[in-house]
């Protein structure tokens, strides 16, 4: 079983197409839409968590890329600028998945990008603007 959080960027010609429906119907994948920005006649962006058998996941990704959909891991789009972080911890209290947390030994704020769902709450909460979302 595979579970991955990915960012889909698709061309405007696919905005009206049921691409996520086909992932479920044709590839037996389970999805959770974490975020979406879709406007008619414009490029679409969707952050998904996809789950299913590894071979179905691979086939589903191949289907998407064949349509012209760009796919990348979510972890590449949400980052923390270490040079700006002041270790204040303001982000920790708003993070719903505990992707941001304090290391009890060092008392430093750590970021686990694998737990991040790109809700962007940390961006607003961070006084020095150390959290960056690229999409």
Long-range contacts (C-beta under 8 A, 24 or more apart in sequence): 1-51, 1-52, 1-53, 1-54, 2-50, 2-51, 2-52, 2-53, 2-54, 2-57, 3-49, 3-50, 3-51, 4-49, 4-50, 4-57, 4-73, 5-34, 5-47, 5-48, 5-49, 5-73, 5-74, 5-75, 5-114, 5-116, 5-117, 5-118, 6-47, 6-48, 6-49, 6-50, 6-71, 6-72, 6-73, 6-74, 7-45, 7-46, 7-47, 7-71, 7-72, 7-73, 7-74, 7-76, 7-77, 7-118, 7-135, 8-44, 8-45, 8-46, 8-47, 8-48, 8-64, 8-69, 8-70, 8-71, 9-43, 9-44, 9-45, 9-69, 9-70, 9-135, 10-43, 10-44, 10-45, 10-46, 10-67, 10-68, 10-69, 10-70, 11-43, 11-44, 11-68, 11-69, 12-40, 12-41, 12-42, 12-43, 12-44, 13-68, 14-44, 14-67, 14-68, 14-69, 15-39, 15-40, 15-41, 15-42, 15-44, 16-40, 17-67, 19-64, 19-67, 19-69, 20-46, 20-48, 22-63, 23-50, 23-60, 23-63, 23-64, 26-60, 26-63, 27-52, 27-56, 27-57, 27-59, 27-60, 27-63, 28-52, 28-53, 28-56, 29-56, 29-57, 29-60, 34-74, 34-117, 34-118, 34-119, 35-117, 35-118, 35-119, 37-135, 45-135, 47-74, 47-77, 47-117, 47-118, 47-135, 49-117, 74-113, 74-116, 74-117, 74-118, 75-113, 75-114, 75-116, 76-134, 77-118, 77-133, 77-134, 77-135, 78-113, 78-116, 78-118, 78-131, 78-132, 78-133, 78-134, 79-113, 79-131, 79-132, 79-134, 80-111, 80-130, 80-131, 80-132, 81-129, 81-130, 81-131, 81-132, 82-130, 84-128, 84-129, 84-130, 85-109, 85-128, 85-130, 86-127, 86-128, 86-130, 88-127, 88-128, 90-125, 90-126, 90-127, 91-122, 91-125, 91-126, 91-131, 93-125, 94-121, 94-122, 94-124, 94-125, 95-121, 95-122, 96-121
